[in-house]
Amino acid sequence: MLKRFLYIMAALLLFIGSPAWSASYQYMDAQTVKQKLETHAPLSLVDIQVEEDYAQHRIVGALPSYAYPVKTAEDRAKLTAISQQLMTSEAPVVVVCPRGGGGAKRAYDYLLTQGIDAKRLFILEQGQHGWPFPELLVKN
């Protein structure tokens, strides 16, 4: 009985300590992103929308990855290509996903594993769908 209890406790500690559950995500609001874009402050926007959505609407200057929903090795490989480019800069990195939820968190977690410093990494609050500044959108 004690042995079973210890296994359960060990499993629980592993589960609670996993990155997906223990991660504390940093967010950047749309107003701050807008200000950085307008003042040409260093900023890397990593857009993970699928290709069709990116083609329809995206924030000016966003780097396409087409990695959404960031659930497969193929999705993560798309982020790997961009992570190399992000490592050459010290600029803040803002993940843009459709709504700023699960896909953004998975991208954030993956970019951390690729060596992007947690201090530089953010998620755009409310994602692409919550972007309130049409003057800073590219639409097709």
C-alpha positions as CSV (number, residue, x, y, z in Angstrom):
1,M,0.0,0.0,0.0
2,L,2.8,2.4,0.9
3,K,4.6,1.6,-2.4
4,R,1.5,2.4,-4.4
5,F,1.0,5.7,-2.5
6,L,4.6,6.7,-3.3
7,Y,4.1,5.9,-7.0
8,I,1.0,8.0,-7.1
9,M,2.8,10.9,-5.4
10,A,5.7,10.7,-7.7
11,A,3.4,10.7,-10.7
12,L,1.5,13.6,-9.3
13,L,4.7,15.6,-8.8
14,L,5.9,14.9,-12.3
15,F,2.5,16.0,-13.7
16,I,2.4,19.2,-11.7
17,G,6.0,20.0,-12.5
18,S,5.7,19.5,-16.3
19,P,6.2,22.7,-18.4
20,A,2.7,22.7,-19.7
21,W,1.3,23.1,-16.2
22,S,3.9,25.0,-14.4
23,A,4.8,27.6,-17.1
24,S,4.0,31.2,-16.3
25,Y,3.4,32.9,-19.6
26,Q,4.1,36.6,-20.3
27,Y,1.6,38.5,-22.4
28,M,1.9,41.7,-24.3
29,D,-1.2,43.8,-25.0
30,A,-2.1,45.1,-28.4
31,Q,-1.5,48.7,-27.4
32,T,2.1,47.9,-26.5
33,V,2.7,46.0,-29.7
34,K,1.2,49.0,-31.6
35,Q,3.5,51.4,-29.9
36,K,6.6,49.3,-30.6
37,L,5.6,49.0,-34.3
38,E,5.0,52.7,-34.7
39,T,8.2,53.7,-33.0
40,H,10.2,51.0,-34.9
41,A,11.3,49.6,-31.6
42,P,13.0,46.1,-31.8
43,L,10.3,43.5,-31.9
44,S,9.8,40.1,-33.6
45,L,6.2,39.0,-34.2
46,V,6.0,35.2,-34.8
47,D,2.6,34.5,-36.5
48,I,1.6,30.9,-36.1
49,Q,-1.7,31.2,-38.0
50,V,-2.3,28.7,-40.8
51,E,-1.3,29.9,-44.2
52,E,-4.8,30.8,-45.4
53,D,-5.5,32.9,-42.4
54,Y,-2.1,34.6,-42.5
55,A,-2.7,35.4,-46.2
56,Q,-6.1,37.0,-45.3
57,H,-5.0,39.2,-42.4
58,R,-1.8,39.7,-40.4
59,I,-0.1,42.3,-38.4
60,V,2.4,44.4,-40.3
61,G,5.9,42.9,-40.0
62,A,4.7,39.5,-38.6
63,L,6.9,36.5,-39.6
64,P,4.9,33.6,-40.9
65,S,5.4,30.2,-39.5
66,Y,2.1,28.5,-40.4
67,A,2.7,26.3,-37.3
68,Y,-0.8,26.4,-35.8
69,P,-1.9,24.4,-33.8
70,V,1.6,23.5,-32.8
71,K,0.7,19.9,-31.9
72,T,2.8,17.8,-34.2
73,A,6.5,17.4,-35.0
74,E,5.8,19.0,-38.4
75,D,4.3,22.1,-36.7
76,R,7.2,22.4,-34.3
77,A,9.7,22.1,-37.3
78,K,8.1,25.2,-38.8
79,L,9.0,27.1,-35.6
80,T,12.5,25.6,-35.5
81,A,13.3,27.4,-38.8
82,I,12.2,30.7,-37.3
83,S,13.9,30.2,-34.0
84,Q,17.3,30.3,-35.7
85,Q,16.4,33.8,-37.0
86,L,15.2,34.9,-33.6
87,M,18.4,33.9,-31.9
88,T,20.3,36.5,-33.9
89,S,18.5,39.3,-32.0
90,E,17.8,40.4,-28.5
91,A,14.4,41.9,-29.5
92,P,11.2,40.8,-27.7
93,V,9.5,37.9,-29.4
94,V,5.7,38.0,-29.5
95,V,3.7,34.9,-30.5
96,V,0.6,35.7,-32.5
97,C,-2.0,33.0,-32.7
98,P,-5.6,33.1,-33.8
99,R,-6.9,33.8,-30.2
100,G,-3.9,33.9,-28.0
101,G,-4.7,30.5,-26.3
102,G,-3.4,27.0,-26.5
103,G,-1.5,27.3,-29.8
104,A,0.3,30.3,-28.5
105,K,1.2,28.5,-25.3
106,R,2.5,25.5,-27.2
107,A,4.6,27.8,-29.5
108,Y,5.9,29.7,-26.4
109,D,6.9,26.4,-24.7
110,Y,8.6,25.1,-27.8
111,L,10.5,28.4,-28.5
112,L,11.8,28.1,-24.9
113,T,13.2,24.7,-25.7
114,Q,14.9,26.2,-28.8
115,G,16.9,28.6,-26.6
116,I,14.8,31.8,-26.8
117,D,15.2,33.5,-23.4
118,A,12.0,33.5,-21.3
119,K,12.6,37.2,-20.6
120,R,12.1,38.0,-24.3
121,L,9.1,35.8,-24.9
122,F,5.5,37.0,-25.0
123,I,2.0,36.0,-26.2
124,L,-0.1,38.6,-27.9
125,E,-3.2,39.1,-25.7
126,Q,-6.4,37.9,-27.5
127,G,-4.3,36.9,-30.5
128,Q,-5.0,38.0,-34.1
129,H,-8.8,38.0,-33.7
130,G,-8.5,40.5,-30.8
131,W,-6.2,42.9,-32.7
132,P,-8.0,46.3,-32.6
133,F,-5.8,48.4,-35.0
134,P,-6.9,47.8,-38.6
135,E,-4.4,50.4,-39.8
136,L,-1.6,48.0,-38.8
137,L,-3.0,45.0,-40.6
138,V,-2.2,43.6,-44.0
139,K,-5.3,42.3,-45.6
140,N,-5.9,40.4,-48.9
